[in-house]
Amino acid sequence: MTPEELQQVGVPTLLLIGTNDSLMGELGAVRELASNVPDLTIIEIEAGHLMGMEKPEEVNQLVLNFFE
């Protein structure tokens, strides 16, 4: 998606980033592109691309907290 398209997101958004995720590319670039989303919450987790499998309790709690 382009920055302009991301600016059109109309709902609160949670972005969980695995700090050891080698598949997503440079984390700074991911953060910069994501910063175009209004009402964005970014949380970094010390995990790889499969953070839900690596740290299921932490990921589940973060998602549940986001929806409270």
C-alpha positions as CSV (number, residue, x, y, z in Angstrom):
1,M,0.0,0.0,0.0
2,T,1.1,3.6,-0.6
3,P,1.3,6.2,2.2
4,E,-1.7,7.9,0.7
5,E,-3.8,4.7,0.8
6,L,-2.7,4.1,4.4
7,Q,-3.9,7.6,5.4
8,Q,-7.4,6.5,4.4
9,V,-7.6,3.7,7.1
10,G,-10.6,4.7,9.2
11,V,-10.4,2.4,12.2
12,P,-8.0,2.2,15.2
13,T,-5.2,-0.1,14.1
14,L,-2.7,-2.2,16.1
15,L,0.6,-3.1,14.5
16,L,2.7,-5.7,16.3
17,I,6.3,-5.8,15.0
18,G,8.7,-8.6,15.8
19,T,12.1,-7.1,16.4
20,N,13.7,-10.2,15.0
21,D,11.5,-10.5,11.9
22,S,13.8,-10.9,9.0
23,L,11.0,-11.2,6.5
24,M,9.6,-7.7,6.9
25,G,12.7,-5.9,6.0
26,E,14.2,-2.9,7.7
27,L,12.2,-2.1,10.8
28,G,12.7,1.6,10.4
29,A,11.1,1.5,7.0
30,V,8.2,-0.5,8.4
31,R,7.7,2.0,11.2
32,E,7.9,4.9,8.7
33,L,5.4,3.5,6.3
34,A,3.0,2.5,9.1
35,S,3.2,6.0,10.6
36,N,0.9,7.1,7.8
37,V,-2.0,5.2,9.4
38,P,-4.2,7.5,11.6
39,D,-5.0,6.2,15.1
40,L,-2.1,3.7,15.0
41,T,-0.7,1.8,17.9
42,I,2.7,0.2,17.3
43,I,4.1,-2.4,19.7
44,E,7.4,-4.1,19.2
45,I,7.9,-7.6,20.5
46,E,11.1,-9.4,20.9
47,A,10.2,-12.2,18.4
48,G,10.5,-13.2,14.8
49,H,7.9,-13.3,12.0
50,L,5.8,-16.0,13.7
51,M,5.4,-14.1,17.0
52,G,2.0,-15.6,17.6
53,M,3.7,-19.0,17.8
54,E,6.8,-17.8,19.6
55,K,5.1,-15.7,22.2
56,P,1.4,-16.6,22.1
57,E,0.4,-15.4,25.6
58,E,2.0,-12.0,25.1
59,V,0.5,-11.5,21.6
60,N,-2.9,-12.7,22.7
61,Q,-2.9,-10.3,25.7
62,L,-1.8,-7.4,23.6
63,V,-4.6,-8.0,21.1
64,L,-7.2,-8.4,23.9
65,N,-6.0,-5.2,25.6
66,F,-6.3,-3.3,22.3
67,F,-9.9,-4.2,22.0
68,E,-10.8,-3.2,25.5
